[in-house]
């Protein structure tokens, strides 16, 4: 189980050299083998561009792996608001998500609301949840350059009995190390928006994008996430992820 926002969690081993043996599933299975941390904590600056001056926010992201892919993540805004988003991932069913509004009210995010914007950004609640490789069908579409590098182009369609926010996504998987550098999101048969992982560095042997940009298809608006600092495999109290601890 991989949390989408912690986009450092992708791929490492090489696929077979015979081109005919490569399938979309093969590529994504290799992508899943990237080194992942048992826990992570980062400080992130968010800038939302919708014309005029950007709306700037800052939050911490805490993530911890648990047995049976029951991983958990907490986004806690430091400024200008105190909004929190708690996600509990589940194998084979929808994630549980709760948001704490500035008023202090705790609201559960329903499956039908996963396509809503998170804090008026270009990220949806769906984008901030987990991704289970077995919930999708994959098709290898060929090779294409993205972010200036050679990539495998893989189509991903959700097949599990879950609410669909996107018709499909197109993943651009870097050939050199199987890290995903770009994701195209389609709605109603058209490209809706795209995500780019930029300034990718190794931290404790984990590939980490220090800049993540989600842009509308026409380029008119975007949300930028900049990682100010990140730590991996540090102790995080389980109580951090308790719904009852939200405030």
C-alpha positions as CSV (number, residue, x, y, z in Angstrom):
1,X,0.0,0.0,0.0
2,X,1.5,3.4,-1.0
3,X,0.3,6.8,0.0
4,X,0.1,9.0,-3.1
5,X,1.3,12.1,-1.5
6,X,4.5,10.4,-0.3
7,X,5.5,10.0,-3.9
8,X,9.0,8.8,-3.0
9,X,7.6,5.3,-2.7
10,X,8.1,3.9,-6.2
11,X,10.6,1.5,-8.1
12,X,14.1,0.0,-8.4
13,X,14.8,-3.3,-10.1
14,X,15.1,-3.8,-13.9
15,X,12.6,-5.6,-16.0
16,X,13.4,-8.4,-18.4
17,X,15.3,-7.2,-21.5
18,X,12.9,-8.8,-23.9
19,X,10.5,-6.0,-24.9
20,X,7.7,-8.5,-25.7
21,X,7.6,-9.6,-22.1
22,X,7.0,-6.2,-20.6
23,X,3.4,-5.5,-19.5
24,X,1.9,-2.6,-17.6
25,X,1.6,-4.9,-14.5
26,X,5.2,-5.9,-14.8
27,X,6.3,-2.3,-14.7
28,X,4.1,-1.4,-11.7
29,X,5.3,-4.5,-9.8
30,X,8.8,-3.3,-10.2
31,X,7.8,0.2,-9.2
32,X,6.4,-1.2,-6.0
33,X,9.8,-2.6,-5.1
34,X,11.3,0.8,-4.4
35,X,12.7,1.2,-0.9
36,X,10.0,2.6,1.4
37,X,10.4,4.0,5.0
38,X,8.6,2.4,8.0
39,X,7.7,6.0,9.0
40,X,8.2,9.5,7.7
41,X,7.7,13.1,8.8
42,X,8.1,16.1,6.6
43,X,7.4,19.9,6.6
44,X,5.8,21.0,3.3
45,X,5.0,24.5,1.9
46,X,1.9,24.6,-0.3
47,X,1.3,27.4,-2.9
48,X,-2.0,27.5,-4.7
49,X,-1.9,29.6,-8.0
50,X,-5.4,30.7,-9.3
51,X,-4.5,34.1,-10.6
52,X,-2.9,36.9,-8.7
53,X,-0.8,36.2,-5.6
54,X,-0.5,32.6,-4.6
55,X,-2.3,31.3,-1.5
56,X,0.5,30.0,0.7
57,X,0.0,27.4,3.5
58,X,2.4,25.1,5.4
59,X,1.8,21.6,6.9
60,X,3.5,18.6,8.4
61,X,2.9,15.2,6.9
62,X,3.3,12.1,9.2
63,X,3.1,8.6,7.7
64,X,3.5,5.2,9.4
65,X,3.4,1.7,8.0
66,X,1.3,-0.9,9.8
67,X,0.8,-4.7,9.2
68,X,-1.6,-5.9,6.4
69,X,-1.2,-2.5,4.6
70,X,-3.3,-0.7,7.2
71,X,-1.0,2.3,6.9
72,X,-1.9,5.7,8.4
73,X,-1.1,9.4,7.5
74,X,-1.8,12.7,9.1
75,X,-1.6,16.1,7.5
76,X,-1.5,19.0,10.0
77,X,-1.5,22.6,8.8
78,X,0.7,25.0,10.8
79,X,-0.3,28.2,9.0
80,X,-2.5,30.0,8.2
81,X,-5.1,27.4,9.4
82,X,-5.2,24.5,11.8
83,X,-6.9,22.1,9.5
84,X,-6.0,18.4,9.8
85,X,-6.6,15.4,7.5
86,X,-6.3,11.9,8.9
87,X,-6.2,8.9,6.5
88,X,-6.4,5.2,7.5
89,X,-5.6,2.9,4.5
90,X,-7.3,-0.4,4.1
91,X,-6.5,-3.4,1.9
92,X,-9.4,-4.1,-0.5
93,X,-11.7,-1.3,0.5
94,X,-12.0,2.4,0.6
95,X,-9.7,4.4,2.9
96,X,-11.2,6.1,5.9
97,X,-10.6,9.9,5.9
98,X,-11.5,12.5,8.5
99,X,-10.9,16.3,8.3
100,X,-10.7,18.7,11.2
101,X,-12.0,22.1,10.1
102,X,-10.7,25.4,11.4
103,X,-13.8,25.5,13.7
104,X,-12.6,22.2,15.4
105,X,-15.4,20.2,13.9
106,X,-14.4,16.7,12.7
107,X,-16.0,15.6,9.5
108,X,-15.7,12.2,7.8
109,X,-14.9,12.3,4.1
110,X,-17.5,10.2,2.3
111,X,-16.6,8.1,-0.8
112,X,-18.7,10.4,-3.0
113,X,-16.6,13.4,-1.8
114,X,-13.2,12.0,-2.7
115,X,-13.3,14.1,-5.9
116,X,-13.6,17.4,-3.9
117,X,-10.7,19.8,-3.7
118,X,-8.6,19.7,-0.5
119,X,-8.2,23.1,1.1
120,X,-9.1,24.8,-2.2
121,X,-6.0,23.3,-3.9
122,X,-5.7,21.2,-7.1
123,X,-5.3,18.0,-5.0
124,X,-8.4,16.0,-4.3
125,X,-9.0,13.8,-1.3
126,X,-8.6,10.9,-3.7
127,X,-5.0,12.1,-4.5
128,X,-4.1,12.0,-0.8
129,X,-5.2,8.5,0.0
130,X,-3.4,5.2,-0.6
131,X,-3.0,3.2,-3.8
132,X,-3.2,-0.6,-3.8
133,X,-1.7,-2.1,-6.9
134,X,-4.4,-4.8,-7.0
135,X,-7.2,-2.3,-7.3
136,X,-6.2,-1.4,-10.9
137,X,-5.7,-2.9,-14.3
138,X,-2.6,-1.7,-16.2
139,X,-1.7,-1.4,-19.9
140,X,1.7,-0.7,-21.3
141,X,1.3,2.0,-23.9
142,X,4.9,2.2,-25.1
143,X,7.8,4.5,-24.4
144,X,7.7,8.3,-24.2
145,X,9.8,11.1,-22.7
146,X,8.5,13.0,-19.7
147,X,10.3,15.5,-17.5
148,X,13.1,15.2,-20.1
149,X,13.8,11.5,-19.4
150,X,12.9,8.2,-21.1
151,X,9.9,6.6,-19.5
152,X,7.5,3.7,-19.7
153,X,4.0,4.9,-20.3
154,X,1.4,2.9,-18.4
155,X,-2.4,3.3,-18.3
156,X,-4.1,2.6,-15.0
157,X,-7.8,2.0,-14.6
158,X,-9.5,1.3,-11.2
159,X,-11.3,-2.0,-11.3
160,X,-12.1,-2.5,-7.6
161,X,-15.7,-1.9,-6.4
162,X,-14.9,1.6,-5.3
163,X,-16.0,5.2,-6.1
164,X,-14.2,6.4,-9.3
165,X,-12.9,9.9,-9.3
166,X,-10.9,9.5,-12.6
167,X,-11.7,7.5,-15.8
168,X,-8.0,6.6,-15.9
169,X,-4.5,7.8,-15.1
170,X,-1.4,7.6,-17.3
171,X,1.8,7.0,-15.4
172,X,5.2,7.9,-16.7
173,X,7.7,5.6,-15.1
174,X,11.4,6.6,-15.4
175,X,13.3,3.8,-17.1
176,X,16.5,4.3,-15.2
177,X,15.0,3.5,-11.8
178,X,11.2,3.0,-12.1
179,X,10.4,6.2,-10.3
180,X,7.1,7.8,-11.4
181,X,7.9,11.3,-12.7
182,X,4.5,12.3,-14.0
183,X,0.8,11.3,-13.7
184,X,-1.9,12.4,-16.1
185,X,-5.5,12.4,-14.7
186,X,-8.5,11.9,-17.0
187,X,-12.1,12.8,-16.3
188,X,-15.0,12.5,-18.8
189,X,-12.7,11.2,-21.5
190,X,-10.4,14.3,-21.3
191,X,-7.1,15.2,-19.7
192,X,-8.1,17.0,-16.5
193,X,-4.8,17.7,-14.7
194,X,-1.3,16.3,-14.3
195,X,1.2,15.9,-11.5
196,X,5.0,16.2,-11.8
197,X,7.5,14.9,-9.3
198,X,10.5,17.3,-9.5
199,X,13.9,17.8,-7.8
200,X,14.1,14.1,-6.9
201,X,16.9,13.2,-4.5
202,X,17.9,10.2,-2.4
203,X,17.4,10.6,1.3
204,X,18.4,7.5,3.4
205,X,18.4,5.6,0.1
206,X,14.8,6.6,-0.6
207,X,13.9,8.5,-3.8
208,X,12.2,11.7,-2.6
209,X,10.7,14.5,-4.8
210,X,11.3,17.8,-3.1
211,X,8.9,19.6,-5.4
212,X,5.5,18.2,-6.5
213,X,3.3,20.2,-8.9
214,X,-0.3,19.5,-9.7
215,X,-1.4,21.6,-12.8
216,X,-4.7,21.9,-14.7
217,X,-4.5,20.5,-18.2
218,X,-4.6,24.0,-19.8
219,X,-1.9,25.3,-17.5
220,X,-4.0,28.1,-16.1
221,X,-3.8,27.0,-12.5
222,X,-1.5,24.8,-10.3
223,X,-0.6,23.8,-6.8
224,X,3.0,23.5,-5.8
225,X,4.3,21.4,-2.8
226,X,7.8,22.1,-1.7
227,X,9.4,19.8,0.9
228,X,11.3,21.9,3.4
229,X,12.6,19.0,5.4
230,X,12.0,15.3,5.7
231,X,13.0,12.5,8.1
232,X,12.5,8.7,7.6
233,X,12.3,5.8,10.0
234,X,11.8,7.9,13.1
235,X,9.6,6.9,16.1
236,X,6.1,8.2,15.7
237,X,3.6,7.5,18.5
238,X,0.6,5.4,17.4
239,X,-1.7,7.9,19.2
240,X,-0.8,10.5,16.5
241,X,-3.1,8.6,14.1
242,X,-6.1,8.1,16.5
243,X,-9.3,9.7,15.3
244,X,-10.0,10.5,18.9
245,X,-6.8,12.6,19.1
246,X,-7.9,14.9,16.4
247,X,-8.5,18.5,17.6
